[in-house]
């Protein structure tokens, strides 16, 4: 009897995992495709430059904020 309950519960767990896996796989295949590969390299280069500039600006702002905080801490 105990073995039957163990087997039934194991089959139930496998069924639940199978249903969840099926839902996840169907959700992944339903995602829209990535931009077409025909994007020109100029656009990619421009995007790269923009991202690099944004990172530079953000790092500069963080450095300025850290310097201001350090100056305030020294003044106290």
HELIX and SHEET records of a PDB file:
HELIX    1   1 UNK A    2  UNK A   29  1                                  28    
HELIX    2   2 UNK A   41  UNK A   75  1                                  35    
END                                                                             
